[in-house]
Amino acid sequence: MSADRDEPLRALGDAQIRQFIQDGFVRIERAFPRALAEQGRAIMWRDLPCDPNDPATWTKPVIRLPIYGQEPFRKAVNTPILHAAFDQLVGKGRWHPRDSLGTFPVRFPHPDDPHDAGWHVDVSFPGEDSNPNEQQDFSSWRVNVTSRGRALLMLFLFSDVGEHDAPTRIRVGSHLDMARLLAPAGEAGMSRLFVAEMGADRPQALATGEAGTVYLCHPLLIHAAQRHRGTTPRFLAQPPLHPAEPFRLEREDGDYSPVEIAIRQALQADAN
């Protein structure tokens, strides 16, 4: 019995890990308690310039709230099931715990274009020409084939999100296309990526689910926001999981993480 208690917690089954490698994401339901989502929304509503009970005050399609690190948010990102999933996808000891959930883009039912709904992959490190005094200017930031600075893209649902509630759009398997695009650029990576057509022929998935659901995504996955066509504001955090060490595509011991395996498989398929 003691040996069973010593077994590490497995948040993901083998089929889910295979799905992550192939599709670029995995969905974990009840990754954090619904009560934490409710507490978090209450905190954020106090910071919003509108009334949760009066849609007439929802005058913008999206409002971005700053970094949130209060107790509900710290607890939400540090549940045992999520830590176990990070170990399984990134590697035990290869990621840094978070103490906040970063920025929340709160999306409201609104007829206007939010002007931030283009297909993209998240950049993760500043280029040599980046201005250190312009920390919010990501135009010269870069991404490379080993995703320097970003171990996972994560989507934390703090409200129930249906198909009309501005769920994040995902191009299934597009992380493989990105790996092949970025490989020739090496460690320096690329900036100003134009990926509107990349992966356009791939299936599209929507990051829907109940509050407390978390999507763990490959850092090279192509995704996009969209206009809210529902009736209830959508609260979602999209923080990165930061690596404790760089991803490596060549390991003498062969101990590759699923993130690394996906990149390796993409490049091997391209070579063949």
Secondary structure, DSSP 8 states (H G I E B T S, - for coil): -HHHHHS----S-HHHHHHHHHHSEEEETTSS-HHHHHHHHHHHHHHSSS-TT-GGG--SSEEEE----SHHHHHHHT-HHHHHHHHHHH-TTSB---S----EEEE---SS--S----B----EE-TT--TT-TT--TTEEB-TT-TT-SEEEEEESS-B-TTS---EEETTHHHHHHHHHGGGGGG-B-S---SSTTTTS-EEE--B-TT-EEEE-TT--EE-----SSS-B-EE--EE-BSS---S--TT----HHHHHHHHHHHHHH-
